[in-house]
Amino acid sequence: MHIAAIIAHLEAIAPPSLQEGYDNAGLLTGDAGWECTGALCTLDATEEVVQEAIARKCNLIVAHHPIVFGGLKKINGKNYVEKAVIAAIKNDIAIYAIHTNLDHVMAGVNGKMADRLGLVKRSILAPKASTLKKLFTFVPLAQAEQVRAAIFAAGAGHIGQYNECSFGVEGTGTFKGGEGTNPFVGQPGERHEEKELKLEVIFPAHLQAAVVRALIAAHPYEEVAYDVVDLANTHPGIGAGLLGELPDLMEENALLALIKKQFGLTVIRHTPLLDKPVRKVALCGGAGSFLVPRALAAGADMYITADMKYHEFFDANGRMVIADIGHFESEQFTADLLVTVLQEKFTTFAVLKSEVKTNPVHYFV
């Protein structure tokens, strides 16, 4: 088992192209070509976690937060970032981060939070733009189905809860093969007319290379005519935050008590309660103040997130309850998610959860 195989699986679930521009997800130290002795999953790849990986004979750490966000001008161990990087490099430990790209998929960080509360009827709170493309191609009628099946298998044609979605219209294509060509139909040097299907299909932008490869492999022509265009449409399954519903109405105090229990909290910072039952719940793991307007617009009764500043609590404007449960606390189950994702794929491979609690925030109770 090489590290590259593990990375490929993680990136199929949360493609790196979905990360925010400020982020630094990906392989931060080590070599994807190394044979992997074991994977240790964690929220933060601190020096203590690196030492744990060494002790537990894992040469790969899969972390949610990138230990390196910006460039390092010096690496002399003066802070926790440099210490972790030095320890990883000296001991041949690869560190792979899967951060905002994992935040932006339905079954990622926010999906794990929603699982803890049993939310149903889930949807993305702020769908991400520029994540969809459309393929246009032209295929002889007799081969249209084989091409359609190939690009569907590559991941094209999904719209919401529907798959194998496409549109086709019949027309006549013309071409004339030049010297040295071997056309599928017609003769070189003669213009040929062929009844063709113009085929249109939507696909996630990160799958473009795979979809085009599948198209060319299945298409009978020597030169395949196709167009790929960017769409302004948002992808309903990709974006920030999550909106869901409780199976039954719940009083605000009862929901806060459930959150406290399910996330193992000692305290919850929240806006004034509104004395009304809660049905719709919005949430965002980590710093989520930027989604307060989205949660309000979606009609959420309560918004669960972290890292809210004092003045940002006023943005609830008496229309919903904002509950700040803490950054680590909101994302603490991400390591469990990573363990599950890897164990389901690599059933005979050592995938471990870190026993180090990396939360730098403590509470005096």
C-alpha positions in Angstrom: 0.0 0.0 0.0 1.5 3.3 -1.1 0.5 6.7 0.4 -0.6 7.7 -3.1 -3.4 5.2 -3.0 -4.7 6.6 0.2 -4.5 10.1 -1.1 -6.3 9.1 -4.3 -9.2 7.7 -2.2 -9.5 10.8 0.0 -9.4 13.1 -3.0 -12.1 11.2 -4.7 -14.3 12.0 -1.7 -13.2 15.6 -1.2 -11.4 16.9 -4.3 -8.6 19.4 -3.6 -10.2 21.8 -6.2 -13.0 22.4 -3.7 -10.8 24.0 -1.1 -10.8 27.7 -0.5 -8.1 29.9 -2.0 -6.5 30.6 1.3 -6.3 26.9 2.2 -3.3 24.6 2.0 -4.8 21.1 1.8 -2.8 18.3 0.3 0.5 16.5 1.0 2.5 18.8 3.2 5.5 16.6 4.1 6.7 13.2 2.8 6.5 11.4 -0.5 3.3 9.9 -2.0 5.5 7.1 -3.4 6.4 5.8 0.0 5.0 2.5 1.1 2.6 3.3 4.0 3.1 1.5 7.3 -0.1 2.9 8.8 -2.3 6.0 8.8 -3.1 8.1 11.9 -6.1 10.3 11.7 -6.3 13.5 13.7 -7.8 17.0 13.7 -4.3 18.7 14.1 -0.9 17.5 13.1 1.0 18.8 16.1 4.5 17.7 17.2 2.8 15.5 19.8 0.8 13.8 17.2 3.9 13.2 15.1 5.6 11.6 18.0 2.4 9.4 18.5 2.6 8.4 14.8 6.2 7.3 15.3 5.3 5.3 18.4 2.4 3.6 16.7 4.5 2.9 13.6 2.4 5.1 11.2 4.3 7.0 8.6 1.2 8.9 7.4 -0.8 11.4 9.4 -4.2 12.4 7.9 -5.2 15.7 9.5 -8.1 18.0 9.0 -6.2 21.3 9.7 -3.0 21.9 7.6 -0.1 22.4 10.0 1.4 24.8 7.3 -0.9 27.5 6.0 1.5 30.1 4.7 5.1 29.9 3.6 7.8 29.1 6.1 10.8 31.5 5.8 12.7 29.7 8.5 12.4 26.2 10.0 14.3 26.3 13.3 11.7 25.1 15.8 10.7 28.5 17.2 7.0 27.7 17.1 4.6 24.7 17.1 4.4 24.6 13.3 8.1 24.5 12.8 8.5 21.9 15.5 5.9 19.6 13.9 7.4 20.0 10.5 11.0 19.3 11.7 9.8 16.2 13.6 7.9 14.9 10.6 10.8 15.4 8.1 13.4 13.9 10.5 11.3 10.8 11.0 10.0 10.3 7.4 6.4 11.1 8.4 4.1 12.2 5.6 1.4 14.7 6.7 -1.7 15.0 4.5 -4.3 17.7 5.2 -7.9 17.5 4.0 -9.5 20.8 5.1 -12.0 23.1 3.5 -12.5 20.6 0.7 -13.8 18.2 3.3 -16.0 21.0 4.7 -17.5 21.5 1.3 -19.0 18.0 0.7 -22.3 16.9 2.1 -20.9 13.8 3.9 -17.9 15.8 5.3 -17.3 17.7 8.5 -20.8 19.2 8.7 -22.5 15.9 7.8 -20.7 14.3 10.8 -22.1 17.1 13.0 -25.6 16.6 11.6 -25.3 12.9 12.4 -24.8 13.7 16.1 -28.1 15.6 16.2 -30.0 13.2 13.9 -30.9 15.9 11.3 -32.9 14.9 8.3 -33.8 16.6 5.0 -30.3 17.9 4.7 -29.0 20.4 2.1 -26.0 22.6 1.6 -26.4 26.0 3.3 -24.3 28.0 0.8 -23.8 26.0 -2.5 -20.4 26.7 -4.1 -20.3 28.5 -7.4 -18.1 27.5 -10.4 -18.3 23.8 -9.6 -20.3 22.6 -12.6 -19.4 22.3 -16.3 -21.3 21.1 -19.3 -20.0 18.8 -22.1 -21.3 19.0 -25.6 -20.3 16.3 -28.1 -21.5 14.9 -31.4 -21.8 11.1 -31.9 -23.0 8.8 -34.7 -26.5 7.6 -33.8 -25.5 3.9 -33.6 -22.7 4.7 -31.0 -24.5 7.3 -29.0 -25.5 4.9 -26.2 -22.0 3.5 -25.7 -20.6 7.1 -25.4 -23.4 8.2 -23.1 -22.8 5.1 -20.8 -19.1 5.8 -20.7 -19.4 9.4 -19.6 -22.1 8.5 -17.1 -19.7 5.9 -15.6 -17.0 8.7 -15.3 -19.3 10.7 -13.1 -21.2 12.9 -15.5 -25.0 13.4 -15.6 -25.8 13.9 -11.9 -28.3 16.6 -11.0 -29.4 16.6 -7.4 -30.9 13.2 -6.5 -31.0 12.2 -10.2 -28.3 10.5 -12.3 -27.8 9.6 -15.9 -29.2 12.9 -16.9 -28.5 14.1 -20.5 -30.1 15.8 -23.5 -29.7 14.8 -27.1 -30.9 16.1 -30.4 -30.4 14.6 -33.8 -28.7 16.5 -36.7 -26.3 16.1 -39.6 -22.5 16.4 -39.2 -20.0 16.9 -42.0 -16.3 16.3 -42.3 -13.6 15.5 -44.8 -10.6 13.5 -43.8 -7.2 14.7 -44.9 -4.1 12.8 -46.0 -3.2 10.0 -43.7 -6.6 9.8 -42.0 -8.6 6.7 -41.4 -12.1 7.9 -40.8 -14.6 5.7 -39.0 -17.1 6.4 -41.8 -16.6 7.9 -45.3 -13.4 8.1 -47.4 -10.4 10.4 -47.0 -10.5 13.4 -49.2 -14.3 13.2 -49.6 -16.8 15.3 -47.6 -19.0 12.9 -45.6 -22.4 13.6 -44.1 -23.4 11.5 -41.0 -26.5 11.4 -38.9 -25.3 12.3 -35.4 -26.6 13.0 -31.9 -25.6 16.2 -30.2 -25.2 15.1 -26.6 -25.2 17.5 -23.6 -24.4 16.5 -20.1 -23.5 18.3 -16.8 -20.6 17.2 -14.6 -18.7 18.4 -11.5 -15.7 20.5 -12.6 -13.2 18.4 -10.8 -14.1 15.4 -13.0 -13.4 17.1 -16.3 -10.2 15.1 -17.1 -11.9 11.8 -16.3 -15.1 12.6 -18.3 -13.1 13.7 -21.3 -10.9 10.6 -21.2 -14.0 8.4 -21.1 -15.6 10.3 -24.0 -12.5 9.9 -26.2 -12.0 6.2 -25.3 -15.7 5.4 -26.1 -16.1 7.6 -29.2 -15.6 5.9 -32.6 -14.1 8.9 -34.4 -10.4 9.6 -34.8 -10.9 13.2 -33.9 -13.6 13.8 -31.3 -15.4 17.1 -31.5 -16.5 18.3 -28.1 -16.9 21.5 -26.1 -16.6 22.0 -22.3 -18.1 25.2 -20.9 -18.2 26.6 -17.4 -21.7 27.0 -15.8 -22.9 29.7 -13.4 -25.1 27.1 -11.7 -24.2 26.1 -8.2 -23.8 22.4 -7.2 -26.5 21.4 -4.8 -24.1 18.9 -3.0 -21.0 21.1 -2.7 -20.6 24.2 -0.5 -20.3 25.6 2.9 -22.5 24.8 5.9 -25.4 22.5 6.2 -29.2 22.9 6.7 -31.3 20.2 8.1 -34.4 19.5 10.2 -35.0 17.8 13.5 -37.2 14.8 13.2 -39.6 16.4 15.8 -40.0 19.9 17.1 -37.7 20.6 20.1 -37.7 23.4 22.7 -34.6 25.6 22.5 -33.3 24.5 26.0 -33.8 20.9 25.1 -31.8 21.2 21.9 -29.0 23.1 23.7 -28.9 20.3 26.2 -28.7 17.7 23.4 -25.9 19.6 21.8 -24.1 19.8 25.1 -24.4 16.0 25.5 -23.6 15.0 22.0 -20.5 17.2 21.7 -19.3 16.7 25.3 -19.4 20.4 26.1 -19.0 22.2 29.4 -20.4 25.5 28.0 -22.3 26.9 25.0 -22.2 30.6 24.1 -25.5 31.6 22.6 -27.7 34.5 21.8 -31.0 35.1 23.7 -33.5 32.3 23.5 -36.6 33.2 21.5 -39.0 30.9 23.4 -40.2 29.1 20.3 -39.7 25.5 19.1 -36.9 24.5 16.8 -37.3 22.6 13.6 -34.7 23.9 11.1 -31.1 23.8 12.2 -28.1 25.2 10.3 -24.6 24.4 11.2 -21.0 24.9 10.2 -17.9 23.3 11.7 -15.2 25.7 12.7 -15.4 29.4 12.1 -18.8 30.0 10.6 -19.8 33.6 11.3 -19.8 34.3 7.5 -22.8 32.0 7.1 -25.1 33.8 9.6 -26.9 35.7 6.7 -27.4 32.4 4.9 -28.8 30.7 7.9 -31.2 33.6 8.5 -32.3 33.5 4.8 -32.9 29.8 5.0 -35.2 30.2 8.0 -33.1 28.4 10.5 -34.4 28.4 14.0 -30.9 27.7 15.4 -27.4 28.1 13.9 -24.6 26.0 15.4 -21.0 27.0 14.7 -17.9 28.3 16.4 -15.5 31.3 16.7 -18.2 34.0 16.8 -17.0 37.4 17.9 -19.0 39.6 20.3 -20.5 41.9 17.8 -21.4 39.0 15.4 -23.9 37.6 17.9 -26.0 40.7 17.3 -26.4 39.6 13.7 -29.0 37.0 14.8 -31.3 40.0 15.1 -33.8 38.2 17.3 -34.7 35.9 14.4 -32.8 32.8 15.4 -30.5 31.4 18.1 -26.8 31.3 17.4 -25.0 28.7 19.4 -21.1 28.8 19.5 -19.9 25.5 20.7 -16.1 26.0 20.1 -13.9 25.3 17.1 -12.3 22.0 18.3 -15.6 20.8 19.7 -17.5 21.4 16.4 -14.9 19.4 14.4 -13.8 16.9 16.9 -15.5 14.0 15.2 -13.7 14.6 11.9 -11.0 12.2 12.9 -13.6 9.5 13.3 -15.0 10.3 9.9 -11.5 9.9 8.3 -11.0 6.6 10.1 -14.3 5.3 8.8 -13.7 6.5 5.3 -10.3 4.8 5.1 -11.2 1.6 6.9 -14.2 1.0 4.6 -11.8 1.2 1.6 -8.7 -0.4 3.0 -10.0 -3.2 5.1 -6.7 -5.0 5.8 -4.7 -1.8 6.5 -3.9 -0.2 9.8 -5.9 3.0 10.2 -5.8 4.5 13.6 -7.4 7.5 15.4 -5.0 9.8 17.3 -5.4 9.6 21.1 -3.9 13.1 21.5 -6.4 15.8 22.3 -5.0 18.8 20.4 -7.5 21.4 21.6 -5.5 24.5 22.7 -8.6 26.0 24.5 -9.4 24.9 28.0 -12.2 25.9 30.3 -12.1 26.6 34.0 -15.4 25.3 35.4 
